[in-house]
Amino acid sequence: MMGSAIAKRLIGMGYEVLAFNRTRSKLERLASIGVKVAETPRQVAEGSDVVLTVLRDAAALESVIFGKDGMVNSARKDAVVANVSTISPSEAVRISSRLWDEGIVMLDTPVMGGPQLAEQGSLVVLVSGSKEHYERVREVLEAIASKIFYVGEQGKANALKLALNLQVALTAIAVSEGILLSRASGLDPGIFVEVLNSTDYRTGLSERKGPRMVKGIFEKTFALEMMLKDLGLINETAKELSVSLPFASLAEQVYRAAAKQYGDLDYTAILTFLEKFNAVA
């Protein structure tokens, strides 16, 4: 979803875009708006100055970089890889180190914001890695971003991304439990959301998704199963850093249970899981 939105934005800004996806049907939809289709990741690397990777996890990223017909097999070594995928800091350092040995530079460029903001060019982009190479690709990143934060050495942007996604995961639970408590008290939960959004405690989530949550609308902008994946990365990173994050650990357990039924819905469907949990209880 994010990769397609970024491609649309770049096309709209006048860039030539060459794309590869492991699912062919997704590429065909992009071809209709002027995106050129590559048969392999290697072809993308050979035909691009900047390669944006937007993938599910580190395993998927490594497959398109180092696998058969992967980007690393390209004779061209001057392209900069900007990794938008959410992976852990340690994974970012490991993969970038392998690429560096092949003469290829990777930047960490995870983003905050969904596909709609990507199409509007309003993402917040977090950048870490070589500052020299960041300056080389800055113009491309500015095409998809309203703000860019350069935060230092390799892996730092990934750590920041995980810290930010933890806020989103916990906020979705907090809003869900507020809706549940209001409903159980005989209140219209819509009033809870309206009042919340009239205070300093409102969030982008409560404003954009809160009213839809009350109505049971969970149209996907970021899948619940993907939030679960990120919570796993958060807790793995905390363990590596010897940091205790009790609520992150509890949140992972709740999202894991919810993902069994609601994994392909928007992450705010955590509300539906909590409703069903209460009904059973």
Helices and strands as residue ranges (DSSP letters): H 2-12, E 18-19, H 24-31, E 36-37, H 41-46, E 50-53, H 58-66, G 71-73, E 80-83, H 89-101, E 105-108, E 111-112, H 115-120, E 123-127, H 131-144, E 145-150, H 156-184, H 189-196, H 204-208, H 210-214, H 224-240, H 246-262, G 267-269, H 270-280
